[in-house]
Amino acid sequence: MSALFGIWNFDERPVEEECLRRAAGRIASQGNDDQVIYAKNNFGLVCLPSHATREATKESQPHVTASNLVFCWDGRLDNREELLPKCTHSGGHNSSDLGVVAKTFEDWKDRTFAMLVGDWVISVWSPTEKTLYLGKDYLGIRHLYYHLTATRIVWSTHLEPLAVGASLSVDDEYIAGYLANYPSAHRTPYREIQAVRPGHFVAIHNGTALEHRYWSVSGRSRIQYKADSEYEEHFRALFRQAVKRRLRSNSPVLAELSGGIDSSSIVCMADDLLRDGEAATIRMDTLSTLDRRESDGDEHYFTQIERNRGRIGHHLSRDDYDDTFQLDDVKFIGAPGLTECTGKLKEDLLGVFHKGGYRVLLSGIGGDELLGGVSNPSPQLADLIMWPRPVQLARQLKAWSLVKKRPWIHILGEALSTLLPARLRALTGSGTSLAPWIDPAFAARHRLTMRQLGPLGTFGIWQPSRRESAQTVVAMARQMSCFPAYGVAGEERRYPYFDQSLVEFLLAIPATQILRPGERRSLMRRSLGGIVPREILWRKTKAFVTRRVLTAFERSWPELEDLCRSPVSADLGYLNPSCLRDHLRAAKNGDSTYMMCLLKSLYLESWLRSATKHVGLLRKAPSYTPTPIPQTGN
């Protein structure tokens, strides 16, 4: 996928090409096809394109129009065929995605952002209006960051060129969100650097930035059919379209195949498209990871898919790799989290991508969250309490009580709790138990207990099931903001379950289509019968495996102990070091309590040390609150 960087000096100082070349060096690993440096007076751009589609090979970046608009783009436009008739002199169906977007923008100006469907980020510079636009897709699949000061704005698809060499301080709000769940999607670990919000664009004019929202979760959209079969047909068509859109590639496509329902459904639907000649790729292969040390591993399931498709995919065995933590700072990363894989695993992955010529990787992330992978009836039951519908409520309570083998009164209590304000729910302590090593003052100041309830948002008096769906979409946007947008070989990651048309459909249908008593993923399973093998469709949920993590603790123990000595996170008031060490020892001995927060805490400490070394973060920054950026939009 392409990497972008840009500078606009407000004081008319010319942009130095040496500055652009240094930035290009920091993002050079992400561009596969070219390196373009553009400097004109006080405006400069760096673009390192990676052409993942046939149309992208026709792109020339930056793209300068006859009206002197300057475009830089990283993305895939899924509704290009719909936009072409709306463009004046569009250039026809062979136009690049960027060409279609540029023509649309010339005709429709900033209304264009709401018309774009796909995974994308874009910058548009209008020298005539002296205005810069920075935009991002509806869920934030791609990343776009910016650092605005009194004299200039700098932006990039990567944090590293904005952070290295700058005088920055840690954003406590980001850290609080990171430890509790995921931080808000517009925040970065640095107080001075922000991310463009998903579903927004930012217009910078006269040295000020104004945010505009072009997409939001709608509580008013409703799809109501008479029969289950109509929902199933609609879902199947949209899922097919979602996979088809992501198979558009000028090279073979690689798909993750774990043997679970999400990845298997993508592979099976892609095979169906390939058989019908509807996929714009020459071939799709699979990549599976197996662990023979697990008694109930994935190998049986993904090999069944391989037999059905008549092709064995790439296999990587965890037995061949050392389960250790990458806690060093060989390469600085912009944000805390899992570091890039190294050693033999990295070599093997690079070998797979280079040998197969893959530039696209399909991922099943999102299916579990959006399609009822978690069997939680509380929002649906709360709907029946609100309406109210006592007869239906009684029937559902009985059904769920039998399925969950729990007293119906307990299930009713959980449903009632979802109707309480967030503050009261936090006081009950249900699902909000904090890890003991998080500093209590820090936790209280940033309301970590409430944050653990997930993104609360401002959804008014929405019915509980719709509020739950909306919060899930917001949570996924936050999660994507923490995921690297590219892989180990710079490949483009694509997520069929995050297709905008599919997500909007799932938000509009009744929640009872997605989850029913004893039927997790009800709509998905009903819709994909005959496409996905029944054994896969009805496979039990895969559990989070901690054995590998505990093994890694054992092997990396000296490094982990060193990490907990005089931690930077304690100096900043985030964590209690002695308590962290005690729970780390307990985890080494097999205690998996608070495991996810423990891993996050370790990666946070590792990142803080690396950032202090490479960036020079202020270890004890003064109290600081960024000036809120004004927002407009619906």
Phi, psi and omega in degrees: 000156187284154176240136184233151176206142180208156178223139170226114178273118182290334185271015176072006175295135178297144176283128180281129180296331179297322177298319179292323179293323178295318178297320179299322178296328182283341179244013187298331184291348185263346180259126184259343193242338185190172171217118183241128175245125184236123178223126178218105181059240186264018181232134181216150181222150168235131177227125175243090186284152171227115189270103183261352178231161179299320181294328183294334180294344179271354182286144170231113184247146353294152181264117182250124183272172179297334179269013175072016171288138183245118184249140167229138193216139168227111181172182177227122182265115185274336183250036183299324181293330178285328184279330185306314179294341182273352184264139173281123181053059185289339182094359175088182187289346179272001179297149174289162176303316180296322178298320178295317180296317181297316178296321178296319181295323179297327181273323190246358179054219187287356172290347181299322186303320180289346183267350186271128176241128180147194176253117188198155162225154185208148167237138179231123181248123176250099180294333179293314181271353185050053181226137176246132176248132174237122184229157182218151181297171192296331182248354180077038177297319175263160184249146175209119184244156177211150179236109184255125175235183181292337187250345183194167168234137177238136181221158182194159173279354180231147179285327190304313181292340176277331186272315186295127179088354180265161176264106189231163176227160184283140178268108181298327179297320178296314182298319179299315178295322180297317182286327183279314180205261172225145181288162175304143190294342181269355182266155172232171178295351184249131182298328186274347183248133178240162175251145172297132181290145172302141179072019181229161162228154181246129176253122180253122182212136180055036176077005179239154181246136177233123180275140176232129177266127179248349179216142175207160176295128182259131175269355184263339183291129181225136170237120184229113177252166181275330186231151177303324184300329180290320175297318182296316179296318180295315179299314183299319180294318181288323178293320177299316178297320181298317179291318181301316179303324185270359173267359178288107185204147177269011179216169176301149180255142176249135181238134173293137179224101181265344186096354175280172184293326184292304182292323180295321180296320178298313182296315181295319178293322178297319178297321178298318178294319180295320179296325181274001179071025183258356184264131181272054173211155183280337185193151171231127177247170183238155178232120183233144176248128180240153179222100184287353177282346178271132183292326180238065185279188186266349190302318181302323186280314183286334176289333175295318176297319179298319178297319180296324182270354176069028180208130177274133181271189176280134180240134173239125181262127179296340178298337185274356187237147180279119182281073178242160179274139175269088185254006179273178182237046178303319176230122181292134174248150189288337186217156178294149179150187179299126180282162179301137180297150183229181174066214186296323179300316179297317179300317181292319179295316177299322178298318178299312184292317183289319181294320182274349181069030183277139173237357183229135177235122177272136183234146179268010180300137177107334182297317182300316185285322188270342188242026172082033178289337178258124184275079181240103183276355188306314180298319179294319179293323178296327174303315183290334176286320183291323192298317344267157179223081189297324182293312178297322179299315180298318179296316181293321177299318179296315181297314181291327177297319179292319181293313185273349180058048179225153178300140183296332181295326178292319179293321176297319179299320178294322178294318179297325182295332180290343178275350181284151172301152185304322182298320179289323178297323178294324180293332179290337177083002182289114179072015184234028180286121182277148173298134187297337184275354176286130184302126184300321181294318177297317180297318181290319183297326184250014172052052182296329179298317178291323180299328182290348175285351182101180180294121184276315176065184178238082184256016174055229182253040177302150174294147190305319182294323178288323175298319179298316179297317179297318179295327177296318179296317177298318179297321179292325176296320178295319179297317180295330179294339179264349179273139172297138182281354183225162182258190186297331180257015182075016182288156180273124179268131181236142188234096181302327182287349177261012176303131187299317180296320180292316181296317179297325175295314181295329178287338187264343184268162178298141181298334180291347174285331185270320183226129178226161180304121180076006182227079169295148178054041187304309183296317182297315182292321179293325187282327190257010173299135184091343176255316178253135179305141184301322181299325178285315182302325184254020176293144178291156180299136177284136182270157175289123184268119181262346184302319181295322179294317180296322176297320179295322176302316182297315184286330184257018189303314180302318180293322180292319177298318179296324181296330183269001176272124180047058184290142175298325180297332175284320178300325181275358176081025180268315189230154174265113189294319182294319178293322178297317179297320180298316181286333175294318177296319179297321179294322178299329180270008172112000180277114183263011178298137180058031187299315183296319179292326177297315178298317179299320181295321179293317179291327176298313180298316179299317180293319180300320178295316180294318182293321178298325180284314187272327185255329185080042179302143175290118186289325177231081185287148175294162178301130188211133175231117180300144177294123182299140178277126179303143180240145170230169177130179183279000000 
